[in-house]
Amino acid sequence: GGVYRCRVTIGGATVDRDITVTVQVPDVTVLITSSASAVVGMSYTLTCTVSGADNLEATISIAFAGPNTASGTGTSLLLPLDPLDLNDAGEYTCTATVSSGLLTSDLELSDTEAVNIPISSLTVDVQHDGGNTIYAGSMLTLTCNIFLVSIPSNLLDGVTVTTSWLGASGNMLATGGTITVNPAARSSVSYVSTVVFNTVVTNNGGTYTCRATTTHSSQFITGVTTPGEV
């Protein structure tokens, strides 16, 4: 690009004409796309695509950075995560370097994609110790057993499990009075939460729900909520 001058001389006369040529670099873009929803145990692929460089006669280097990496040349690069695991959760960046003799300098472009994966499974089993018949005036314990499934050992320390109990009338059970609500306590990948009725009365009858919710310290691992009833 620049200013070009055409000069014409006829006899003793000279005439100049200028023209400005502006050269624009094509609109080259980089985009990451995913093949499906992120589900533990299923096939999942990230694809990085470079567009707009077709007329540059360019050499393109392309690379993924993140929890998993890949590199290659060309306008497309696949990063297969098969089967998908919680360890694959995180932020991925694809960087492309476009080199061409038609450019004064290389183009470097990138795109970033967050792979958010839900904790795969949370099993909730609710029981009581009252047998087939529960008598008024007796003591009763409701037990909520919670089990995490398919959590890699290196991610277990980031897991937090909380429980809430809904009473027979749908109200949230509160700590105090004749009811004691214990939070979830972990042993390996299992948790236990209990509700204790020190003295059962007739209006305590009904269906009780233990709702377990997991969260994780990683912003890329999402928790789940699972109810269980007794």
C-alpha positions in Angstrom: 0.0 0.0 0.0 1.0 3.6 -0.4 1.0 6.5 -2.8 1.8 5.8 -6.5 2.7 8.7 -8.9 2.4 8.6 -12.6 4.6 11.3 -14.3 4.1 12.3 -17.9 6.6 14.6 -19.6 5.8 16.0 -23.1 8.3 18.4 -24.4 9.0 20.8 -21.6 5.8 20.1 -19.7 5.5 17.6 -16.9 2.2 16.3 -15.4 2.0 14.2 -12.2 -1.0 12.2 -11.1 -1.1 10.5 -7.7 -3.1 7.5 -6.6 -3.4 6.0 -3.1 -3.5 2.3 -2.8 -4.8 0.9 0.5 -4.2 -2.8 1.1 -6.3 -4.5 3.7 -5.5 -7.7 5.5 -8.3 -10.2 5.2 -10.5 -10.6 8.2 -8.9 -13.8 9.6 -10.6 -15.3 12.6 -10.1 -18.2 15.0 -13.1 -20.0 16.6 -13.4 -23.0 19.0 -16.5 -25.1 18.8 -17.5 -28.2 20.7 -19.1 -31.4 19.4 -21.7 -32.0 22.2 -22.7 -31.3 25.7 -20.0 -32.1 28.3 -20.9 -35.3 30.0 -18.5 -37.5 31.9 -17.8 -40.8 30.2 -19.0 -39.6 26.8 -17.1 -38.6 23.7 -16.3 -34.8 23.5 -14.3 -32.9 20.9 -13.0 -29.4 20.7 -12.4 -28.0 17.2 -10.4 -24.9 16.4 -11.0 -23.4 13.0 -9.1 -20.7 11.2 -11.2 -18.8 8.6 -10.4 -16.0 6.1 -6.8 -16.9 5.3 -7.5 -18.7 2.0 -6.1 -16.0 -0.3 -2.9 -15.3 1.7 -1.0 -18.4 0.5 -0.2 -18.7 4.2 1.4 -21.3 6.5 -0.7 -21.7 9.6 0.5 -23.1 12.9 -2.3 -24.0 15.3 -2.2 -25.2 18.9 -4.5 -25.9 21.9 -3.4 -25.0 25.4 -5.2 -26.0 28.6 -5.7 -29.1 30.7 -5.0 -31.0 27.5 -2.9 -29.9 24.5 -2.6 -30.5 20.8 -0.8 -28.8 17.9 -0.6 -29.0 14.1 -0.8 -27.1 10.9 -3.6 -26.1 8.6 -6.9 -24.4 9.1 -8.4 -26.9 11.5 -7.3 -28.8 14.6 -9.2 -31.3 16.7 -8.7 -32.0 20.4 -10.6 -35.2 21.2 -11.4 -35.8 24.9 -12.7 -39.4 24.7 -14.0 -40.4 27.2 -14.5 -37.0 28.9 -13.3 -36.9 32.5 -13.6 -34.3 35.3 -9.9 -33.8 34.9 -10.6 -32.3 31.5 -12.6 -29.4 32.9 -11.0 -26.0 32.5 -10.2 -23.2 30.1 -8.8 -24.0 26.6 -7.1 -21.5 24.3 -6.5 -22.1 20.6 -3.8 -19.9 19.1 -3.1 -19.7 15.4 -0.1 -18.1 13.8 -0.5 -17.1 10.1 2.7 -16.6 8.2 2.7 -15.3 4.6 5.0 -13.4 2.2 2.0 -11.2 1.5 2.0 -9.8 5.0 4.5 -7.5 6.6 4.4 -9.5 9.8 2.8 -12.7 11.1 -0.8 -12.7 12.4 -1.4 -14.3 15.8 -5.0 -14.8 16.8 -6.6 -16.8 19.5 -10.0 -17.9 20.9 -10.8 -19.3 24.4 -13.5 -21.8 25.4 -14.4 -22.9 28.9 -15.3 -26.6 29.3 -17.7 -26.9 32.2 -18.4 -30.4 33.4 -21.1 -31.4 35.9 -20.2 -33.8 38.7 -21.4 -37.0 37.1 -23.5 -38.7 39.7 -24.8 -38.3 43.2 -26.8 -41.1 44.8 -29.0 -40.4 47.8 -30.5 -43.1 49.9 -32.8 -42.1 52.8 -33.8 -44.6 55.6 -35.3 -44.5 59.1 -34.6 -46.8 62.1 -38.2 -47.2 63.2 -39.1 -50.5 61.6 -42.5 -51.1 60.2 -44.3 -49.4 63.0 -43.3 -46.1 64.6 -44.9 -45.3 68.0 -45.6 -41.9 69.4 -43.2 -41.1 72.3 -40.3 -43.1 70.7 -37.0 -41.8 69.4 -36.6 -41.9 65.6 -33.6 -41.2 63.4 -33.8 -40.4 59.7 -30.5 -41.1 57.8 -29.5 -39.8 54.5 -26.6 -41.7 52.8 -25.0 -39.8 50.0 -22.5 -41.4 47.6 -20.3 -39.6 45.0 -19.6 -41.6 41.8 -16.8 -41.2 39.3 -14.9 -38.4 41.1 -11.1 -38.6 40.4 -9.1 -38.8 43.6 -7.2 -35.6 42.9 -10.5 -33.7 42.7 -12.1 -35.1 45.9 -10.7 -32.4 48.2 -12.5 -29.7 46.2 -15.9 -31.3 46.7 -18.4 -29.9 49.2 -21.6 -31.6 50.0 -24.5 -29.9 51.8 -27.9 -31.3 52.7 -31.3 -29.8 53.5 -34.3 -31.7 54.8 -37.9 -31.0 54.0 -40.5 -32.1 56.5 -43.8 -33.9 56.0 -45.6 -30.6 55.3 -42.9 -29.4 52.8 -41.4 -27.0 55.3 -37.6 -26.8 55.8 -36.6 -28.6 59.0 -34.6 -26.3 61.4 -32.0 -27.2 64.0 -33.4 -27.0 67.5 -36.3 -28.2 69.6 -37.0 -31.9 69.3 -35.3 -32.1 65.9 -31.5 -32.1 65.3 -30.3 -31.7 61.7 -26.7 -32.8 61.2 -24.8 -31.6 58.1 -23.2 -34.1 55.8 -20.0 -35.6 57.1 -17.6 -37.2 54.6 -15.9 -40.6 54.8 -14.0 -41.2 51.5 -16.7 -40.6 48.9 -19.7 -41.1 51.1 -21.6 -38.6 53.3 -24.2 -39.0 56.0 -26.7 -36.5 57.2 -29.3 -37.3 59.9 -32.4 -35.9 61.5 -33.2 -37.1 65.0 -36.7 -36.9 66.6 -36.0 -37.3 70.3 -39.7 -37.8 71.0 -42.0 -38.7 68.1 -45.5 -37.1 68.1 -48.4 -38.0 65.8 -48.1 -35.0 63.5 -44.5 -36.1 62.7 -45.9 -38.7 60.3 -45.4 -38.2 56.5 -42.8 -38.1 53.8 -39.4 -36.5 54.5 -37.0 -35.4 51.8 -33.2 -35.2 52.0 -31.8 -33.0 49.3 -28.1 -33.3 48.7 -26.2 -30.6 46.8 -22.6 -30.8 45.6 -20.3 -27.9 44.7 -16.7 -27.8 43.7 -13.9 -25.4 44.3 -13.1 -25.4 40.5 -15.3 -22.9 38.6 -15.3 -25.4 35.7 -16.9 -28.3 37.6 -20.5 -27.7 38.3 -22.4 -29.4 41.1 -25.7 -31.3 41.1 -28.7 -31.6 43.5 -30.3 -34.9 44.1 -33.4 -35.6 46.4 -34.2 -38.8 48.3 -37.4 -39.6 50.2 -38.5 -41.7 53.1 
